[in-house]
Amino acid sequence: MYIYHLFTISQALKALEGVKIFKTMKKSYLKTLMFITISMCSISCVVQHKAVMGDAIRFSDDAVTSYTHKDGVFKNLYSQSDPYMLYGRDGVHYGELSNMKSFIRKNDRGNATAGYYALDLGLDRVRYVRRHYFKHDQNTKYYIIYMTDGEDNTSVQVARNHRQLWFTTKEEAYAKHIQRKMKNTMGAFKIRQNTFKIFPMMFIGDDVKQNMKKRGHNTIEDIKKAAAESMKYYRGSSKGTSTPEVLLGTDFKEITKNFEEMFASSGFEFYVPVGYRGQQVRMTLENEDGEEIQIEGKLRKKWFMWCLTKIKYPDNVSIPDQRFLYRGKPLKELYASNRNDRKALSAIFRMDDIKLNGKNYKVVTAEQEHGKYYDTNSEYDALKRSNTDAYVLLIMDVSNSLGNQAENEKKAMEDILNIIMNTATE
């Protein structure tokens, strides 16, 4: 990047030397101008922060998106607008966060549930955003939040009406098609961990309870179990990442609280200087309750890639193998996310799904020690994080079956958006 800028600036200055006004200037002035210009360019090119973008879809007997608009030229064609810029790379909170919340708070409702169709559109949007806004960056994180209060009952017909579906008239076949599309979409998000997750949620209201009781599920435990089974086709995550469970609740506050615990505890990222190669590295972690755990391993280069080997941690701590989170094998070896960067000064490691005594463990503070005598790394920055962009897509049910819970759902979706924003921009 710098070579390119130096080349273009020097070429421009050579061209300016031929202009009359610059002929009177001494070469020293030109050199000074070139130095100032390069310095300004270096500052603007190097300092970059995270960007968080978002969209929303409201569905009932159809689906309405925040980003689709009728084309101004062709009557029956639609174009996609930019996502909401919720947080810019310049560290600014833009006013578009309130615009997205205004879309969430709209009052249009319907008499059916086209959930699969809404998720179908959502997956198309994720592909579009990834291609046009994040340029296939493998570090960008994508989150789909799906909220409903009942089972799908009209997606097939709606999808056929909009020519989104043509090969089947059966709901289960469409659901399996969505699952395949989900895997194909997520297949593009390989290599990096924790890059794409769908969080399916269901509010257990009167509508769900009545339908489940007709099928012989009378206790709330049986109803929740059956509801989770009915939501199985909405679950998904990128390969090598744990797939979020279906979040169920008899009130929206319960769902929001469970989401915050699940989302905030998704993992911990830390840096190890490559100068510690061959040494033992120990991380001392602490959560909000002051509970302390220690994790240690040896920094090595294995097959020319940075990794921590012979990892040890207490018996009441569980950390799954990060390459195969879904298999539940314990962590013994961890490869750096920048393992192929031969010029890296630090190896970057990430651990997901850390649990203490079976409960999610959210890391609040961390200290690093190394070597035979576990010398403290006083330069370790526990707050340092890799700058990654994020995209959030909210998909919410706005059917009439919500009744007087409609406002609570809107509040829950806003709270969930705030949780993601607070975590993504901290």
Protein Blocks (a to p, Z undefined) as FASTA:
>chain_A
ZZmmmmmmmmmmmmmmmpmklmmpcfklmmmmmmmmmmmmmmmmmmccddddddddddff
bccdfkbccdfklmmbccddddddfbdfkopacfklmmmmmmmmpcbdcfbdcfklmmmm
mmmmmmmmmmmmnnopakbccddddddfbdcfklmmmmmmnopafkbcbfklmmmmmmmm
mmmmmmmmghiahkbccdddddddfklmmmmmmnopabfklmmmmmmmmmmmmgccdehi
acddddddfbfklmmmmmmmmmmmnpccddddfklgoiacddddddfkopacdddddddd
eehiacdehiacdfkbccddfklmmnopacfbdcdfklmlmkbcbdcdddehiaeehiac
ddfbdcddedjkopacfkbcfkbccdddddddddddfbfklmmmlmmmmmmmmmmmmmmm
mmmmZZ
